[in-house]
Amino acid sequence: MGAIGKFLGRTHGKRGPDWADYVTYLYLILGTVLMFGPVMWLVTSSFKQQSDLLRFPPRLLPYRQEMVEVSGYDEPLPLYVVVFEDGTTRELARVRRVGIEGHHVDPANPEEIIKVNINQTTPVEQVVFSFDNYIRGIERFNFLRYFVNTVTVTAVATALTLLVNSMAAFALSKYQFRGRNSIFVLMISTLLVPLSVILIPLLLTIRSVGWFDSLIGVIIPSIATPTGVFLLRQYMLTIPDELLESARLDGASEWRIYLQVILPLARPALAVLAIFSVMWRWNDFLWPLIVLQSSEYKTLQVGLSSFSGELQTQWDTLLAMTVLTLLPVTVVFAFLQKYITTGIATTGMK
């Protein structure tokens, strides 16, 4: 904490903070709020009740109305602060509501019914982080099955993505052949083609080979990515060609050079691509939604759509399950984020 405090206490001005320091900290605070504000809102909203989510104006923290046990009533009654005409206030439990009139009782003296206008009452609330939404969502949502499917798709697709993209990048960076640059430009230009354009031909291809409604139909079309080839190629260009020539003089085959020379040296770029691939596959929704029909093969993102109906969306359980689906990829990103800066910073050195 001492080192962090010393770092944050550094100023641009010699005698103390000047205008540049205030502008810098204001910029950093604003950026932090913009980046982490929606995430915090999502997490806190996952603990709210459906009625609290639809409340306007919205509130950040999850509030629950206090309930009280009243003699003579089977269920707990909601507690309200009632303001009477003389200005006095009392905490009363509401028995029922008839139009704009609320029927209340004193928990200490429940025999007497007190009728007041609902505009004179304010619910007694407290901040409660309840896991009811998570428990109810897991009971209705086949979380374990969808989680296993998503992990399978993410792990296999990421491994194949690293293999296929690294081989393509190795060929485009270390071999000299006619049309090499044209192939690279053509491959990068596919980034301009949206998925909606190739969606129907890709679906027909998957059907023709018998991969429809299977995890392999989700995995295979996504393993070759132009972004991955570009990232790895730019990094492999920084590897000296003399290392490859020395390996060839020692009798190493091209596969051995690829496995024992290129891949170990390209580890930072491979780590970056692995992080990107995990996020892409984990959050993919459109293609799995089209390919997967059986419930046993659905991924987490597709399974979340079951909480959204034609007439009503169960926002409380949907938000809770969304938080659970974000936790694994957040943990991966938190532990491997240092490789992103290192890998991207070294992809354009040559």
C-alpha positions in Angstrom: 0.0 0.0 0.0 2.9 2.3 0.7 4.3 1.9 -2.9 0.8 2.4 -4.3 0.2 5.5 -2.2 3.6 6.9 -3.2 2.8 6.3 -6.9 -0.6 7.9 -6.7 0.9 10.9 -4.7 3.3 11.8 -7.5 2.5 15.2 -9.0 3.4 17.0 -12.1 4.0 20.3 -10.2 7.1 20.7 -8.2 5.4 22.2 -5.1 2.2 20.2 -5.3 -0.6 19.3 -7.7 -1.2 21.7 -10.6 -3.9 21.8 -13.3 -2.3 18.9 -15.3 -2.6 16.6 -12.2 -6.2 17.5 -11.6 -7.1 16.9 -15.3 -5.2 13.6 -15.3 -7.0 12.3 -12.2 -10.4 13.5 -13.5 -9.7 11.7 -16.7 -8.7 8.5 -14.9 -11.7 8.6 -12.5 -14.1 9.2 -15.4 -12.6 6.3 -17.4 -12.9 4.0 -14.4 -16.5 4.9 -13.9 -17.3 4.4 -17.6 -15.6 1.0 -17.7 -16.5 -0.5 -14.4 -19.8 1.3 -13.8 -21.9 -1.0 -16.0 -20.2 -4.1 -14.5 -21.0 -2.9 -11.0 -24.6 -2.2 -12.0 -24.9 -5.7 -13.4 -23.6 -7.3 -10.3 -25.7 -5.3 -7.9 -28.8 -5.7 -10.1 -28.4 -9.5 -10.0 -29.4 -9.4 -6.3 -32.5 -7.3 -6.9 -36.1 -8.4 -7.0 -38.1 -8.1 -10.2 -40.1 -5.2 -8.8 -36.9 -3.3 -7.8 -35.4 -3.8 -11.3 -38.5 -2.1 -12.8 -38.4 0.8 -10.3 -38.0 4.4 -11.6 -35.8 6.1 -10.8 -33.5 3.1 -10.5 -31.2 2.5 -7.5 -27.8 1.0 -7.4 -28.0 -1.2 -4.3 -30.6 -4.1 -3.9 -33.3 -3.1 -1.4 -35.8 -5.4 0.2 -38.9 -4.4 2.1 -38.8 -5.5 5.7 -41.4 -8.1 6.7 -42.8 -8.6 10.2 -44.5 -11.5 11.8 -48.0 -10.5 13.1 -50.1 -12.6 15.4 -53.2 -13.9 13.7 -51.7 -13.8 10.2 -50.1 -16.8 8.5 -47.7 -14.9 6.3 -45.3 -12.1 7.2 -46.7 -8.7 6.4 -44.8 -5.8 4.8 -43.7 -3.0 7.1 -44.5 0.7 6.3 -43.8 4.1 7.9 -47.2 5.9 8.1 -47.4 9.7 8.4 -50.6 10.8 10.0 -52.3 14.2 9.5 -50.9 15.6 12.8 -47.4 14.9 11.6 -46.7 11.8 13.8 -45.3 8.7 12.3 -45.7 5.0 13.1 -44.4 1.8 11.7 -47.4 -0.4 10.7 -47.8 -3.6 8.8 -50.0 -3.6 5.7 -52.7 -6.2 5.6 -54.2 -5.3 2.3 -54.7 -2.5 -0.2 -58.1 -1.4 -1.4 -57.7 1.2 -4.2 -55.7 4.1 -2.8 -56.4 3.0 0.8 -54.2 0.8 2.8 -55.3 -1.3 5.7 -52.6 -1.5 8.3 -52.2 -3.0 11.8 -49.8 -2.3 14.6 -47.6 -5.4 15.1 -47.9 -5.0 18.9 -51.7 -4.6 18.7 -53.0 -6.4 15.6 -56.7 -6.3 16.5 -57.2 -2.7 15.3 -57.3 -2.0 11.5 -55.9 1.4 10.6 -57.0 2.8 7.3 -54.7 5.4 5.6 -54.1 6.8 2.1 -51.2 4.9 0.4 -49.6 8.3 -0.4 -49.0 8.7 3.3 -47.0 5.5 3.6 -43.3 4.7 2.8 -42.0 1.2 2.7 -39.4 0.3 5.3 -36.5 -1.1 3.3 -32.9 -2.3 3.9 -30.0 -3.3 1.6 -30.0 -7.1 1.3 -27.7 -9.1 -0.9 -29.8 -12.3 -1.3 -28.8 -15.2 -3.4 -32.4 -16.2 -4.2 -32.1 -15.2 -7.8 -29.0 -17.4 -8.2 -30.6 -20.4 -6.5 -33.8 -20.0 -8.5 -31.9 -19.6 -11.7 -29.7 -22.7 -11.2 -32.8 -24.7 -10.3 -34.5 -23.7 -13.6 -31.3 -23.3 -15.7 -29.3 -26.5 -16.5 -26.2 -24.6 -15.6 -23.8 -27.5 -15.2 -24.7 -29.1 -18.6 -24.4 -25.7 -20.4 -21.2 -24.9 -18.5 -19.6 -28.2 -19.6 -20.7 -27.6 -23.2 -19.3 -24.1 -23.2 -16.0 -25.2 -21.6 -15.7 -27.9 -24.2 -16.3 -25.6 -27.1 -14.0 -22.9 -25.7 -11.1 -25.2 -24.9 -11.2 -27.3 -28.1 -11.8 -24.3 -30.4 -9.0 -22.3 -28.6 -6.5 -25.2 -29.0 -7.3 -25.7 -32.7 -7.3 -21.9 -33.2 -3.7 -21.7 -31.9 -2.6 -24.6 -34.0 -4.2 -23.6 -37.3 -3.4 -19.9 -37.0 0.2 -20.5 -35.9 0.9 -22.8 -38.9 -0.6 -20.2 -41.3 1.4 -17.4 -39.7 4.6 -19.5 -39.8 4.1 -20.0 -43.5 3.3 -16.4 -44.3 6.2 -15.0 -42.2 9.1 -17.4 -42.8 8.6 -18.9 -46.3 9.1 -17.1 -49.5 6.7 -18.1 -52.3 4.8 -16.4 -55.1 1.6 -14.7 -54.0 2.5 -14.8 -50.3 1.5 -11.1 -49.7 -1.6 -11.4 -51.9 -2.8 -14.4 -49.8 -2.1 -12.4 -46.6 -4.0 -9.4 -47.9 -6.9 -11.6 -49.1 -7.0 -13.2 -45.7 -7.1 -9.9 -43.8 -9.7 -8.5 -46.1 -12.2 -11.2 -44.9 -12.5 -9.1 -41.7 -14.7 -6.8 -43.8 -17.2 -9.6 -44.5 -19.8 -9.7 -41.7 -21.0 -13.1 -40.4 -24.6 -12.4 -41.7 -23.3 -12.6 -45.3 -21.8 -16.1 -45.0 -24.3 -17.4 -42.4 -26.6 -19.3 -44.8 -23.8 -20.9 -47.0 -21.9 -21.9 -43.8 -25.1 -23.4 -42.3 -25.7 -25.4 -45.5 -22.2 -26.7 -45.4 -22.5 -27.8 -41.8 -25.7 -29.6 -42.6 -24.2 -31.4 -45.6 -21.3 -32.8 -43.6 -23.6 -33.9 -40.8 -22.4 -31.5 -38.1 -25.7 -29.8 -37.5 -26.9 -29.8 -33.9 -23.5 -30.9 -32.5 -20.7 -29.2 -30.7 -18.2 -29.9 -33.6 -20.5 -27.8 -35.8 -19.8 -24.9 -33.5 -16.1 -25.5 -33.1 -14.8 -26.1 -36.6 -16.0 -23.0 -38.5 -14.5 -20.7 -35.8 -11.0 -22.0 -35.6 -9.4 -20.1 -38.5 -9.4 -16.4 -37.7 -7.7 -13.6 -39.7 -7.1 -11.6 -36.6 -5.1 -14.5 -35.1 -3.1 -15.0 -38.3 -2.3 -11.3 -38.4 -1.3 -11.2 -34.8 1.0 -14.2 -34.9 2.5 -13.3 -38.3 3.5 -9.9 -37.1 5.1 -11.4 -34.1 6.9 -14.2 -36.0 8.4 -11.6 -38.3 10.5 -10.4 -35.3 12.1 -13.9 -35.0 15.5 -13.8 -36.7 15.7 -16.0 -39.8 19.2 -17.0 -38.8 17.7 -19.2 -36.1 15.7 -21.2 -38.6 18.8 -21.5 -41.0 20.9 -22.8 -38.1 18.2 -25.4 -37.2 18.1 -26.5 -40.8 21.9 -26.9 -40.9 21.7 -29.1 -37.8 19.3 -31.3 -39.7 16.0 -30.2 -38.1 12.9 -30.8 -40.1 10.3 -28.1 -40.8 7.9 -29.6 -38.2 10.7 -29.7 -35.6 11.5 -26.0 -36.3 7.9 -25.1 -36.0 7.4 -27.0 -32.8 10.7 -26.4 -31.0 11.8 -23.0 -32.3 8.8 -21.0 -33.5 6.2 -21.9 -30.9 8.4 -21.3 -27.8 9.6 -18.0 -29.1 6.0 -16.9 -30.1 4.6 -17.8 -26.6 3.6 -14.2 -25.7 1.6 -13.7 -29.0 0.1 -17.2 -28.5 -1.0 -16.2 -25.0 -2.7 -13.1 -26.4 -4.5 -15.1 -29.0 -5.5 -17.6 -26.5 -7.1 -14.9 -24.3 -8.9 -13.4 -27.3 -10.1 -16.9 -28.4 -11.4 -17.7 -25.0 -13.4 -14.5 -24.9 -14.7 -15.0 -28.4 -15.8 -18.6 -27.9 -17.2 -18.1 -24.4 -19.4 -15.1 -25.5 -20.4 -16.4 -28.9 -24.2 -16.4 -29.3 -25.4 -16.1 -32.9 -23.7 -19.1 -34.4 -24.4 -21.6 -31.5 -28.0 -20.4 -31.5 -28.4 -21.4 -35.2 -26.5 -24.6 -35.1 -27.6 -26.1 -31.7 -31.2 -27.3 -31.4 -31.1 -29.9 -28.7 -31.0 -28.7 -25.1 -28.2 -31.1 -24.2 -25.8 -29.3 -26.5 -26.6 -25.7 -25.8 -24.0 -23.4 -24.4 -24.4 -20.9 -21.6 -25.1 -17.9 -23.9 -27.8 -19.8 -25.8 -29.3 -21.2 -22.6 -29.7 -17.6 -21.2 -32.3 -16.9 -23.9 -34.7 -19.3 -22.1 -35.3 -16.6 -19.6 -36.6 -14.2 -22.3 -40.1 -14.9 -23.5 -42.5 -13.2 -25.9 -44.5 -11.5 -23.2 -42.2 -11.3 -20.2 -38.5 -11.4 -19.4 -37.4 -12.7 -16.0 -34.7 -10.1 -15.5 -33.9 -11.1 -12.0 -32.8 -14.6 -12.8 -31.4 -13.6 -16.2 -29.0 -11.1 -14.6 -28.0 -13.6 -11.9 -27.1 -16.2 -14.5 -25.3 -13.6 -16.7 -23.0 -12.8 -13.7 -22.3 -16.6 -13.3 -21.4 -16.9 -17.0 -19.1 -13.9 -16.9 -17.1 -15.2 -13.9 -14.9 -17.8 -15.7 -13.8 -15.5 -18.5 -13.2 -12.7 -16.0 -10.9 -14.9 -14.0 -9.0 -16.0 -17.1 -8.6 -12.3 -18.2 -7.5 -11.2 -14.7 -4.7 -13.8 -14.5 -3.5 -13.5 -18.2 -4.0 -9.8 -18.9 -0.3 -9.0 -18.6 0.4 -11.0 -21.7 -2.0 -8.8 -23.8 0.2 -5.7 -23.4 3.4 -7.7 -23.9 2.2 -9.5 -27.0 0.4 -6.7 -28.7 3.3 -4.3 -28.1 5.8 -6.6 -29.8 3.6 -7.5 -32.9 4.6 -4.4 -34.9 8.4 -4.3 -34.3 9.2 -5.3 -37.8 
